[in-house]
Structures are given as structure tokens and as C-alpha cells.
Amino acid sequence: MAGLVYVLCALTSLACAVLLLRAYKQSQVRLLFWSGLCFIGFTLNNALLFLDLKVFPDTDLFMLRSLPTLIGVLLLIYGLIWDGE
């Protein structure tokens, strides 16, 4: 049951990323672009979480799965600071 929740979270993050990037393509609002990149990082994190806990339960992938989230959030912060005008 927990594996299903992890997969649904990854799919939801992917849907958010696709919708944000599609909206950016139509409107050219840069904040949508940075938010879409952030959600791509969240999607990778959720996919790696599923792999960490369900596929490779004996291997600790905490640092590897935290990296996409960190990069995504840093990209969003960069976008908020430098493209926020």
C-alpha cells in the first residue's frame, strides 16, 4: 500500500511539473519555469524514494534522493530572487 502512495506522489509531482512548464510555454512568465523545474526535482525525489524503500530496501539512498529536491528548491529560490521583478 505504501508503494502505491509513493508512486501516486511521483505522478502528482510530474503532473504539476508538466502543467507548470506548459503554462510557461504559453505565457512566458519566468516564475512558472522555475516552479516547473522545482517540481521536476520533487518528481525525481519521489521516484528515488520509491526505489529506496521498495526496490532497494537494504541500501540507503537518502543522500542521492535528497539531491534533486535540493537542486529544485535552489532553482526556485534563484528564480524568486533574480527573476522576481
Secondary structure, DSSP 8 states (H G I E B T S, - for coil): -HHHHHHHHHHHHHHHHHHHHHHHHHH--HHHHHHHHHHHHHHHHHHHHHIIIII-TTS--HHHHHHHHHHHHHHHHHHHHHS--
